[in-house]
Amino acid sequence: MKTKKIQRIKSLLLEKDFPPAGEIFTERSPIYGSIGERVFALIEDISLDRAGVIVYLNDQIIDQFNVAYEEIDEDILDDIIYLLEKVEV
């Protein structure tokens, strides 16, 4: 199931001529994780083989890293798919 979701993400990225991810997720970015109420990680960048995650403390960037789609929980992959399908380019 996870493999099909990853294939769907890649298909959507190839199918549409997407702008940079920061412009894709203008209304909201998928949440990768959080610690308490002040530290949270958002998926802010996507490519065919990975997602770029930015970690915030309140509104300040404190870290960033890339994560392979295979390492992302299925519910987050569902959120990425939903947002990509919703985007008008």
ROPA-295089 format. One record per residue: residue number from 0; chain; x, y, z of N, C-alpha, C, O, CB in turn. Coordinates in nm, 4 decimals. Atoms other than C-alpha are relative to their C-alpha. Glycine has a CB too. Layout:
<marvexs>
+-----+-------+----------+----------+----------+----------+----------+----------+----------+----------+----------+----------+----------+----------+----------+----------+----------+
:  nr : kette :     n_px :     n_py :     n_pz :    ca_px :    ca_py :    ca_pz :     c_px :     c_py :     c_pz :     o_px :     o_py :     o_pz :    cb_px :    cb_py :    cb_pz :
+-----+-------+----------+----------+----------+----------+----------+----------+----------+----------+----------+----------+----------+----------+----------+----------+----------+
: NUM :     A :        X :        Y :        Z :        X :        Y :        Z :        X :        Y :        Z :        X :        Y :        Z :        X :        Y :        Z :
...
+-----+-------+----------+----------+----------+----------+----------+----------+----------+----------+----------+----------+----------+----------+----------+----------+----------+
</marvexs>
This chain:
<marvexs>
+-----+-------+----------+----------+----------+----------+----------+----------+----------+----------+----------+----------+----------+----------+----------+----------+----------+
:  nr : kette :     n_px :     n_py :     n_pz :    ca_px :    ca_py :    ca_pz :     c_px :     c_py :     c_pz :     o_px :     o_py :     o_pz :    cb_px :    cb_py :    cb_pz :
+-----+-------+----------+----------+----------+----------+----------+----------+----------+----------+----------+----------+----------+----------+----------+----------+----------+
:   0 :     A :   0.0822 :  -0.1203 :   0.0000 :   0.0000 :   0.0000 :   0.0000 :   0.0864 :   0.1263 :   0.0000 :   0.0591 :   0.2205 :  -0.0744 :  -0.0934 :   0.0000 :   0.1211 :
:   1 :     A :  -0.0870 :  -0.1164 :  -0.0075 :   0.2771 :   0.2444 :   0.0908 :   0.0678 :   0.0245 :  -0.1348 :   0.0828 :   0.1389 :  -0.1777 :   0.1053 :  -0.0185 :   0.1107 :
:   2 :     A :  -0.0658 :  -0.0116 :   0.1307 :   0.4514 :   0.1725 :  -0.2407 :  -0.0919 :   0.0664 :  -0.1012 :  -0.0471 :   0.1479 :  -0.1818 :   0.0434 :  -0.1382 :  -0.0511 :
:   3 :     A :   0.0961 :  -0.0612 :   0.0930 :   0.1348 :   0.2656 :  -0.4313 :  -0.0171 :   0.1490 :   0.0282 :  -0.0327 :   0.2287 :  -0.0644 :  -0.1363 :  -0.0709 :   0.0092 :
:   4 :     A :   0.0122 :  -0.1420 :  -0.0353 :   0.1083 :   0.5937 :  -0.2416 :   0.1215 :   0.0778 :  -0.0485 :   0.1083 :   0.1891 :  -0.0993 :  -0.0165 :   0.0170 :   0.1523 :
:   5 :     A :  -0.1223 :  -0.0657 :   0.0468 :   0.4693 :   0.6792 :  -0.3215 :  -0.0032 :   0.0132 :  -0.1521 :   0.0353 :   0.1167 :  -0.2066 :   0.1259 :  -0.0793 :   0.0450 :
:   6 :     A :   0.0131 :  -0.0063 :   0.1458 :   0.4076 :   0.5950 :  -0.6869 :  -0.0991 :   0.1083 :  -0.0414 :  -0.0786 :   0.1765 :  -0.1418 :  -0.0445 :  -0.1360 :  -0.0559 :
:   7 :     A :   0.0997 :  -0.1040 :   0.0309 :   0.1018 :   0.8231 :  -0.6819 :   0.0602 :   0.1396 :   0.0152 :   0.0341 :   0.2275 :  -0.0670 :  -0.1235 :  -0.0145 :   0.0918 :
:   8 :     A :  -0.0668 :  -0.1294 :  -0.0192 :   0.3083 :   1.1127 :  -0.5440 :   0.0899 :   0.0292 :  -0.1191 :   0.0856 :   0.1387 :  -0.1752 :   0.0823 :   0.0014 :   0.1317 :
:   9 :     A :  -0.0916 :  -0.0190 :   0.1136 :   0.5708 :   1.0638 :  -0.8150 :  -0.0772 :   0.0255 :  -0.1281 :  -0.0372 :   0.1086 :  -0.2096 :   0.0911 :  -0.1226 :  -0.0173 :
:  10 :     A :   0.0839 :  -0.0184 :   0.1177 :   0.3002 :   1.0371 :  -1.0789 :  -0.0572 :   0.1415 :  -0.0059 :  -0.0562 :   0.2051 :  -0.1112 :  -0.1131 :  -0.1024 :  -0.0007 :
:  11 :     A :   0.0543 :  -0.1360 :  -0.0043 :   0.1390 :   1.3634 :  -0.9667 :   0.1077 :   0.1039 :  -0.0287 :   0.0824 :   0.2027 :  -0.0977 :  -0.0636 :   0.0274 :   0.1363 :
:  12 :     A :  -0.1088 :  -0.0951 :   0.0236 :   0.4753 :   1.5402 :  -0.9663 :   0.0387 :   0.0037 :  -0.1476 :   0.0707 :   0.1100 :  -0.2008 :   0.1222 :  -0.0362 :   0.0854 :
:  13 :     A :  -0.0349 :   0.0057 :   0.1421 :   0.5460 :   1.4236 :  -1.3214 :  -0.1138 :   0.0496 :  -0.0892 :  -0.0904 :   0.1080 :  -0.1950 :   0.0373 :  -0.1423 :  -0.0387 :
:  14 :     A :   0.1189 :  -0.0317 :   0.0783 :   0.1907 :   1.4808 :  -1.4448 :  -0.0253 :   0.1503 :  -0.0091 :  -0.0684 :   0.2004 :  -0.1129 :  -0.1207 :  -0.0685 :   0.0597 :
:  15 :     A :   0.0256 :  -0.1437 :  -0.0052 :   0.1665 :   1.8457 :  -1.3405 :   0.1322 :   0.0749 :   0.0001 :   0.2338 :   0.0235 :   0.0468 :  -0.0838 :   0.0371 :   0.1247 :
:  16 :     A :  -0.1200 :  -0.0830 :   0.0026 :   0.4166 :   2.1236 :  -1.3948 :   0.0003 :   0.0856 :   0.1261 :  -0.0391 :   0.2022 :   0.1236 :   0.0058 :   0.0892 :  -0.1293 :
:  17 :     A :   0.0072 :  -0.0667 :  -0.1292 :   0.4550 :   2.2160 :  -1.0282 :   0.1057 :   0.1084 :   0.0165 :   0.2189 :   0.0933 :  -0.0295 :   0.0140 :  -0.1011 :   0.1101 :
:  18 :     A :  -0.0989 :  -0.1000 :  -0.0402 :   0.6225 :   2.5329 :  -0.9062 :   0.0800 :  -0.0563 :   0.1173 :   0.0515 :  -0.1673 :   0.1624 :  -0.0686 :   0.1361 :   0.0385 :
:  19 :     A :  -0.0719 :   0.0469 :  -0.1195 :   0.8739 :   2.5032 :  -0.6187 :  -0.0980 :  -0.0314 :   0.1121 :  -0.2023 :   0.0331 :   0.1231 :   0.1026 :   0.1056 :   0.0472 :
:  20 :     A :   0.0932 :   0.0504 :  -0.1013 :   0.7151 :   2.3233 :  -0.3225 :  -0.0506 :   0.1077 :   0.0936 :  -0.1654 :   0.1020 :   0.1374 :   0.0654 :  -0.1078 :   0.0803 :
:  21 :     A :   0.0451 :  -0.1077 :  -0.0877 :   0.7021 :   2.6363 :  -0.1098 :  -0.1219 :   0.0698 :  -0.0561 :  -0.2034 :   0.1249 :   0.0178 :   0.1113 :   0.1005 :   0.0220 :
:  22 :     A :   0.1157 :  -0.0595 :   0.0647 :   0.4528 :   2.7626 :  -0.3641 :  -0.1137 :  -0.1003 :  -0.0178 :  -0.2285 :  -0.0609 :  -0.0385 :   0.0398 :   0.0570 :  -0.1342 :
:  23 :     A :   0.1035 :   0.1021 :   0.0129 :   0.2669 :   2.4303 :  -0.3868 :  -0.0891 :   0.0014 :   0.1235 :  -0.2116 :   0.0049 :   0.1129 :   0.0628 :  -0.1399 :  -0.0203 :
:  24 :     A :   0.0731 :   0.0082 :  -0.1257 :   0.1668 :   2.4208 :  -0.0217 :  -0.0197 :   0.1398 :   0.0579 :   0.0331 :   0.1719 :   0.1644 :   0.0744 :  -0.0904 :   0.1005 :
:  25 :     A :   0.0180 :  -0.1387 :  -0.0438 :   0.0519 :   2.7826 :   0.0084 :  -0.0964 :   0.0114 :   0.1173 :  -0.0775 :   0.0967 :   0.2040 :  -0.0499 :   0.0849 :  -0.1152 :
:  26 :     A :   0.0977 :  -0.0090 :  -0.1086 :  -0.2447 :   2.7192 :   0.2386 :   0.0501 :  -0.0681 :   0.1260 :   0.0321 :  -0.0166 :   0.2364 :  -0.1322 :  -0.0616 :  -0.0426 :
:  27 :     A :  -0.0561 :   0.0717 :  -0.1141 :  -0.0757 :   2.4640 :   0.4625 :   0.0974 :  -0.1051 :  -0.0504 :   0.0813 :  -0.1580 :  -0.1603 :  -0.1117 :  -0.0652 :   0.0856 :
:  28 :     A :  -0.0979 :   0.1035 :   0.0316 :   0.2185 :   2.2261 :   0.4594 :  -0.0322 :  -0.1248 :   0.0813 :  -0.0808 :  -0.1155 :   0.1941 :   0.1449 :   0.0491 :   0.0286 :
:  29 :     A :   0.0221 :   0.1226 :  -0.0778 :   0.1917 :   1.8617 :   0.5606 :   0.0881 :  -0.0008 :   0.1251 :   0.2044 :   0.0392 :   0.1205 :   0.0289 :  -0.1252 :  -0.0864 :
:  30 :     A :  -0.0747 :   0.0063 :  -0.1254 :   0.2982 :   1.8093 :   0.9215 :   0.0742 :  -0.1320 :   0.0068 :   0.0130 :  -0.2385 :  -0.0012 :  -0.0938 :   0.0165 :   0.1222 :
:  31 :     A :  -0.0829 :   0.1192 :  -0.0124 :   0.5863 :   1.5644 :   0.9553 :   0.0032 :  -0.0477 :   0.1453 :   0.0075 :  -0.1679 :   0.1718 :   0.1427 :   0.0280 :  -0.0507 :
:  32 :     A :  -0.0004 :   0.0362 :  -0.1410 :   0.5878 :   1.5748 :   1.3343 :   0.0048 :   0.1235 :   0.0873 :   0.0214 :   0.2353 :   0.0384 :   0.1175 :  -0.0910 :   0.0316 :
:  33 :     A :  -0.0077 :  -0.1123 :  -0.0931 :   0.5854 :   1.7891 :   1.6458 :   0.0434 :  -0.0507 :   0.1369 :   0.0287 :  -0.1681 :   0.1707 :  -0.1360 :   0.0737 :   0.0095 :
:  34 :     A :  -0.0358 :   0.0261 :  -0.1394 :   0.7185 :   1.8056 :   1.9985 :  -0.0647 :   0.1115 :   0.0808 :  -0.0207 :   0.2263 :   0.0750 :   0.1581 :  -0.0058 :   0.0220 :
:  35 :     A :   0.0715 :  -0.1025 :  -0.0746 :   0.4801 :   1.9868 :   2.2278 :  -0.0732 :   0.0938 :  -0.0935 :  -0.1108 :   0.0571 :  -0.2048 :   0.0955 :   0.0782 :   0.0882 :
:  36 :     A :   0.0746 :  -0.0980 :   0.0781 :   0.3128 :   2.3007 :   2.1038 :   0.0898 :   0.0978 :  -0.0737 :   0.0414 :   0.1728 :  -0.1585 :  -0.0934 :   0.0758 :   0.0894 :
:  37 :     A :  -0.0872 :  -0.1035 :   0.0566 :   0.6189 :   2.5035 :   2.0033 :   0.0972 :  -0.0506 :  -0.1050 :   0.1459 :   0.0286 :  -0.1857 :   0.0769 :   0.0649 :   0.1089 :
:  38 :     A :  -0.0942 :   0.0549 :   0.0973 :   0.8402 :   2.2683 :   1.7995 :  -0.0774 :  -0.0901 :  -0.0961 :  -0.1436 :  -0.1853 :  -0.0547 :   0.1156 :  -0.0791 :   0.0709 :
:  39 :     A :   0.0709 :   0.0798 :   0.0989 :   0.7015 :   2.1305 :   1.4755 :   0.0808 :  -0.0079 :  -0.1280 :   0.1597 :   0.0812 :  -0.1592 :  -0.1390 :   0.0586 :  -0.0279 :
:  40 :     A :  -0.0706 :   0.0250 :   0.1252 :   0.8321 :   1.9894 :   1.1488 :  -0.1012 :  -0.0077 :  -0.1135 :  -0.1978 :  -0.0838 :  -0.1072 :   0.0839 :  -0.1305 :   0.0082 :
:  41 :     A :   0.0897 :  -0.0051 :   0.1156 :   0.6644 :   2.0663 :   0.8164 :   0.0721 :  -0.0464 :  -0.1248 :   0.1910 :  -0.0199 :  -0.1426 :  -0.0550 :   0.1417 :  -0.0203 :
:  42 :     A :  -0.0546 :   0.0345 :   0.1307 :   0.7191 :   1.9165 :   0.4751 :  -0.0172 :   0.1230 :  -0.0876 :  -0.1290 :   0.1613 :  -0.1220 :  -0.0711 :  -0.1272 :  -0.0626 :
:  43 :     A :   0.0029 :  -0.1268 :   0.0741 :   0.8102 :   2.2271 :   0.2781 :   0.0533 :  -0.0131 :  -0.1425 :   0.0444 :   0.0810 :  -0.2213 :   0.0806 :   0.1046 :   0.0742 :
:  44 :     A :  -0.0610 :   0.0186 :   0.1314 :   0.9801 :   2.0780 :  -0.0290 :  -0.0204 :  -0.1446 :  -0.0409 :  -0.0076 :  -0.2347 :   0.0420 :   0.1520 :   0.0375 :   0.0011 :
:  45 :     A :   0.0153 :   0.1365 :   0.0473 :   0.9131 :   1.7735 :  -0.2430 :   0.0693 :  -0.0173 :  -0.1341 :   0.0792 :   0.0761 :  -0.2136 :  -0.1480 :  -0.0371 :  -0.0110 :
:  46 :     A :  -0.0572 :   0.0361 :   0.1290 :   1.0869 :   1.5993 :  -0.5290 :  -0.0404 :  -0.1438 :  -0.0284 :  -0.1178 :  -0.2025 :   0.0472 :   0.1566 :   0.0174 :  -0.0015 :
:  47 :     A :   0.0405 :   0.1357 :   0.0366 :   1.0566 :   1.2637 :  -0.7002 :   0.0428 :  -0.1056 :   0.1013 :  -0.0222 :  -0.2095 :   0.1129 :   0.0565 :  -0.0348 :  -0.1342 :
:  48 :     A :  -0.0514 :   0.1050 :  -0.0878 :   1.2582 :   1.0778 :  -0.4384 :   0.0041 :   0.0346 :   0.1484 :   0.0443 :  -0.0482 :   0.2301 :   0.1355 :  -0.0362 :  -0.0432 :
:  49 :     A :  -0.0093 :  -0.0367 :  -0.1414 :   1.2306 :   1.2706 :  -0.1131 :  -0.0862 :   0.1208 :   0.0313 :  -0.1345 :   0.1915 :  -0.0571 :   0.1448 :   0.0285 :   0.0384 :
:  50 :     A :   0.0689 :  -0.1194 :  -0.0485 :   1.0582 :   1.5314 :   0.0978 :   0.0982 :   0.0785 :   0.0854 :   0.1764 :   0.0203 :   0.1606 :  -0.1295 :  -0.0367 :   0.0814 :
:  51 :     A :  -0.0830 :  -0.0869 :  -0.0821 :   1.2354 :   1.8282 :   0.2535 :  -0.0796 :   0.0463 :   0.1205 :  -0.1892 :   0.1006 :   0.1066 :   0.0512 :   0.1207 :  -0.0811 :
:  52 :     A :   0.0678 :  -0.0333 :  -0.1251 :   1.1436 :   1.8863 :   0.6167 :   0.0718 :   0.1174 :   0.0662 :   0.1946 :   0.1196 :   0.0746 :  -0.0045 :  -0.1231 :   0.0955 :
:  53 :     A :  -0.0551 :  -0.1127 :  -0.0743 :   1.1930 :   2.2137 :   0.8039 :  -0.0592 :  -0.0045 :   0.1403 :  -0.1805 :  -0.0157 :   0.1580 :  -0.0308 :   0.1373 :  -0.0710 :
:  54 :     A :   0.0424 :   0.0040 :  -0.1399 :   1.1798 :   2.2141 :   1.1837 :  -0.0022 :   0.1423 :   0.0541 :   0.0947 :   0.2168 :   0.0395 :   0.0946 :  -0.0908 :   0.0855 :
:  55 :     A :   0.0200 :  -0.1342 :  -0.0543 :   1.0479 :   2.5270 :   1.3539 :  -0.0137 :  -0.0045 :   0.1513 :  -0.0726 :  -0.0967 :   0.2077 :  -0.1236 :   0.0654 :  -0.0622 :
:  56 :     A :   0.0283 :  -0.0287 :  -0.1411 :   1.0614 :   2.6523 :   1.7098 :  -0.0745 :   0.1318 :  -0.0040 :  -0.0164 :   0.2361 :  -0.0338 :   0.1332 :   0.0070 :   0.0916 :
:  57 :     A :   0.0886 :  -0.1140 :   0.0245 :   0.7690 :   2.8932 :   1.7113 :   0.0084 :   0.0323 :  -0.1485 :  -0.0319 :  -0.0511 :  -0.2295 :   0.0392 :   0.1253 :   0.0885 :
:  58 :     A :  -0.0091 :  -0.0344 :   0.1422 :   0.8357 :   3.0744 :   1.3812 :   0.1422 :  -0.0026 :  -0.0528 :   0.1653 :   0.0360 :  -0.1673 :  -0.0591 :   0.1359 :  -0.0235 :
:  59 :     A :  -0.1404 :   0.0002 :   0.0418 :   1.2137 :   3.0275 :   1.3661 :   0.0435 :  -0.1391 :  -0.0438 :   0.0136 :  -0.2387 :   0.0220 :   0.0901 :   0.0499 :   0.1137 :
:  60 :     A :  -0.0539 :   0.1263 :   0.0496 :   1.3823 :   2.7570 :   1.1604 :   0.1172 :  -0.0404 :   0.0885 :   0.2103 :   0.0372 :   0.1103 :   0.0440 :   0.0118 :  -0.1495 :
:  61 :     A :  -0.1100 :   0.0485 :  -0.0837 :   1.6032 :   2.5440 :   1.3836 :   0.0710 :  -0.1202 :  -0.0619 :   0.1791 :  -0.1576 :  -0.0164 :  -0.0520 :  -0.0368 :   0.1380 :
:  62 :     A :  -0.0639 :   0.1135 :   0.0657 :   1.6791 :   2.2490 :   1.1528 :  -0.0725 :  -0.0264 :  -0.1308 :  -0.1869 :   0.0150 :  -0.1500 :  -0.0010 :  -0.1266 :   0.0912 :
:  63 :     A :   0.0630 :   0.0479 :   0.1221 :   1.6117 :   2.1055 :   0.8111 :   0.0720 :  -0.1249 :  -0.0471 :   0.1928 :  -0.1396 :  -0.0283 :   0.0009 :   0.1089 :  -0.1100 :
:  64 :     A :  -0.0573 :   0.1254 :   0.0463 :   1.6648 :   1.7651 :   0.6559 :  -0.0910 :  -0.0586 :  -0.1072 :  -0.2057 :  -0.0168 :  -0.1230 :   0.0191 :  -0.0998 :   0.1177 :
:  65 :     A :   0.0765 :   0.0708 :   0.1017 :   1.5504 :   1.5386 :   0.3740 :  -0.0369 :  -0.1378 :   0.0517 :   0.0369 :  -0.1977 :   0.1299 :   0.0795 :  -0.0106 :  -0.1319 :
:  66 :     A :   0.0455 :   0.1326 :  -0.0397 :   1.3549 :   1.2191 :   0.4218 :  -0.0575 :  -0.0710 :  -0.1238 :  -0.1339 :  -0.0125 :  -0.2006 :  -0.1068 :   0.0091 :   0.1152 :
:  67 :     A :   0.0527 :   0.0798 :   0.1106 :   1.2830 :   0.9417 :   0.1704 :  -0.1474 :  -0.0292 :   0.0257 :  -0.1892 :  -0.0441 :   0.1405 :   0.0805 :  -0.1325 :  -0.0169 :
:  68 :     A :   0.1432 :   0.0278 :  -0.0157 :   0.9145 :   0.8767 :   0.1056 :  -0.0242 :  -0.1312 :   0.0739 :  -0.1223 :  -0.1441 :   0.1472 :  -0.0682 :  -0.0043 :  -0.1367 :
:  69 :     A :   0.0144 :   0.1292 :  -0.0667 :   0.9650 :   0.5190 :   0.2274 :   0.0054 :   0.0121 :   0.1523 :  -0.0437 :  -0.0756 :   0.2233 :   0.1083 :  -0.0948 :  -0.0475 :
:  70 :     A :  -0.0134 :  -0.0211 :  -0.1440 :   1.0425 :   0.6591 :   0.5732 :  -0.1137 :   0.0843 :   0.0592 :  -0.1159 :   0.1095 :   0.1797 :   0.1325 :   0.0665 :   0.0292 :
:  71 :     A :   0.1095 :  -0.0858 :  -0.0446 :   0.7266 :   0.8721 :   0.5938 :  -0.1230 :  -0.0857 :   0.0284 :  -0.1546 :  -0.1770 :  -0.0478 :  -0.0322 :   0.1089 :  -0.1064 :
:  72 :     A :   0.1220 :   0.0727 :  -0.0362 :   0.4122 :   0.7434 :   0.7684 :  -0.1048 :   0.0126 :  -0.1103 :  -0.1108 :   0.1128 :  -0.1816 :  -0.0568 :   0.0524 :   0.1334 :
:  73 :     A :   0.0998 :   0.0031 :   0.1069 :   0.1257 :   0.6493 :   0.5390 :  -0.1028 :   0.1126 :   0.0096 :  -0.1479 :   0.1633 :  -0.0931 :  -0.0711 :  -0.1322 :   0.0013 :
:  74 :     A :   0.0979 :  -0.1081 :  -0.0124 :  -0.1127 :   0.9097 :   0.6821 :   0.0571 :   0.1321 :  -0.0506 :  -0.0167 :   0.2157 :  -0.1028 :  -0.0452 :   0.0146 :   0.1457 :
:  75 :     A :  -0.0644 :  -0.1215 :   0.0524 :   0.1388 :   1.1825 :   0.5942 :   0.0083 :  -0.0080 :  -0.1521 :  -0.0106 :   0.0925 :  -0.2206 :   0.1422 :   0.0188 :   0.0614 :
:  76 :     A :   0.0007 :   0.0178 :   0.1457 :   0.1746 :   1.0381 :   0.2435 :  -0.1384 :   0.0310 :  -0.0556 :  -0.1507 :   0.0934 :  -0.1610 :   0.0424 :  -0.1441 :  -0.0383 :
:  77 :     A :   0.1373 :  -0.0316 :   0.0420 :  -0.2055 :   1.0572 :   0.2167 :  -0.0225 :   0.1510 :  -0.0047 :  -0.0869 :   0.2019 :  -0.0965 :  -0.1020 :  -0.0654 :   0.0956 :
:  78 :     A :   0.0137 :  -0.1454 :  -0.0053 :  -0.1888 :   1.4243 :   0.3155 :   0.0721 :   0.0654 :  -0.1178 :   0.0197 :   0.1584 :  -0.1791 :   0.0550 :   0.0544 :   0.1330 :
:  79 :     A :  -0.0754 :  -0.0529 :   0.1145 :   0.0772 :   1.4948 :   0.0523 :  -0.0783 :  -0.0227 :  -0.1284 :  -0.0904 :   0.0681 :  -0.2106 :   0.1400 :  -0.0663 :  -0.0097 :
:  80 :     A :   0.0783 :   0.0308 :   0.1197 :  -0.1325 :   1.3212 :  -0.2136 :  -0.1218 :   0.0917 :  -0.0087 :  -0.1500 :   0.1478 :  -0.1146 :  -0.0442 :  -0.1480 :   0.0004 :
:  81 :     A :   0.1177 :  -0.0870 :  -0.0019 :  -0.4431 :   1.5149 :  -0.1108 :   0.0359 :   0.1422 :  -0.0435 :  -0.0327 :   0.2017 :  -0.1267 :  -0.0625 :   0.0020 :   0.1403 :
:  82 :     A :  -0.0389 :  -0.1369 :   0.0331 :  -0.2609 :   1.8475 :  -0.1308 :   0.0469 :   0.0119 :  -0.1451 :   0.0173 :   0.1113 :  -0.2115 :   0.1101 :   0.0473 :   0.0944 :
:  83 :     A :  -0.0452 :  -0.0049 :   0.1388 :  -0.0964 :   1.7646 :  -0.4640 :  -0.1167 :  -0.0100 :  -0.0969 :  -0.1175 :   0.0563 :  -0.2005 :   0.0996 :  -0.1116 :  -0.0271 :
:  84 :     A :   0.1182 :   0.0126 :   0.0887 :  -0.4289 :   1.6599 :  -0.6165 :  -0.0819 :   0.1274 :  -0.0008 :  -0.1463 :   0.1588 :  -0.1009 :  -0.0888 :  -0.1179 :   0.0438 :
:  85 :     A :   0.0789 :  -0.1223 :  -0.0161 :  -0.5885 :   1.9823 :  -0.4931 :   0.0620 :   0.1212 :  -0.0722 :  -0.0088 :   0.2157 :  -0.1071 :  -0.0156 :   0.0313 :   0.1481 :
:  86 :     A :  -0.0710 :  -0.1146 :   0.0571 :  -0.3260 :   2.2147 :  -0.6439 :  -0.0357 :   0.0212 :  -0.1456 :  -0.0374 :  -0.0725 :  -0.2254 :   0.1500 :  -0.0184 :   0.0137 :
:  87 :     A :   0.0209 :  -0.0415 :   0.1387 :  -0.4108 :   2.4016 :  -0.9612 :   0.1291 :   0.0643 :  -0.0491 :   0.1790 :   0.1600 :   0.0100 :  -0.1218 :   0.0993 :  -0.0131 :
:  88 :     A :  -0.1223 :  -0.0611 :   0.0557 :  -0.1059 :   2.4724 :  -1.1759 :  -0.0246 :   0.0538 :  -0.1387 :   0.0666 :   0.1084 :  -0.2007 :   0.1147 :  -0.1013 :  -0.0037 :
+-----+-------+----------+----------+----------+----------+----------+----------+----------+----------+----------+----------+----------+----------+----------+----------+----------+
</marvexs>
